[in-house]
Amino acid sequence: MTEPSTEWREVVQPDEQERHEQQAAAFVEMQQRKSAKYGTGRALHRKQVAALRATLDVPADLPEYARQGIFKIPNRYDAWIRLSNGGFNRAADHVPDIRGFSIKVLGVSGPAALGGEAVSQDFAMINRSTFSSATSEDFAKLVTTGGSTPGGLLLRLLKNPRMIPQLKAVSTAFKRPFSGFATHDFFSAAPIAFGPYAVRVRLAAASDQVNPSASEDWAADVFDRLIDNSLGYDLQVQFFIDEASTPIEDATVEWAAAPFVTVGRLTIPRQKPDEELTRQVEAARFDPWNALTDHRPLGEVMRARKVAYYASQQARSAE
């Protein structure tokens, strides 16, 4: 592969901050309503499926352009993993949903995206390679007007014809089979910086051995696999090529033209459920803006997440 382009750029609209603050307020209001029913928790990805310890290994043979941020030198980092169901309720595992795989890489150092010194590098990924909405405004309306189940969400969206394109995308996402956290790929779905470059991130599945009963209990499927063997995932990135094929500001577009480059190996060693770790991970803040400047989030959806995540975290602290 030829060296990727550094000619990417973000386009910030003058009214973004105001819109993002309004969206964040709507998320917090929803979060508080759901907390009254389901207990203290996040606005989205409320149900934690499992908390795990892991390591991230950075190899020595990366191409020069891929040696950026935490991938600059060969190293092994400890990490926490939070697996989650994406809804704002606590539905049973078999209910269709978006699934989340968040990684908190520990022991990093360097300037942080939010200022000061970074204490972790977080990767927040879902089992979809793109977002269903091109802008945070459409995504916020999609989520905050929905009911407590996918069926309720779809029913209420039908009353708003302007949201039909998003309705179709959400319907497709919910219908797409999910085989489990060990056997499915996960994606950042929106770009982050990679030193002077821009990338999207993929975590390639650890196994192709699907458990047909996994949806009865996602955590049991993971921990059953960890009785005898570790789980190993390739952490991969796609580099920005040009605005037409790898847009920064539209998170609905696949970066199909960009090949995947493996930059790390995530290993979840053999382990059993750990109550203390479960509490620590549930209380922790997994946020793509918990990042080195070299890996800061990019694009309008990511800029909106900065405001929304902060507001949600403050609301959790106040509960």
Secondary structure by P-SEA (a helix, b strand, c coil): cccccccbbbbbccaaaaaaaaaaaaaaaaaaaaaacccccccccccccccccbbbbbbcccccccccccccccccccbbbbbbcccccccccccbbbbbbbbbbccccccccccccccbbbbbbccccccccccaaaaaaacccccccaaaaaaaaaacccaaaaaaaaaaaaaccccccccbbbcccbbbbcccccbbbbbccccccccccccccaaaaaaaaaccbbbbbbbbbbbbcccccccccccccccccbbbbbcbbbbbccccccaaaaaaaaaccccccccccccccccaaaaaaaaaaaaaaaaaaac
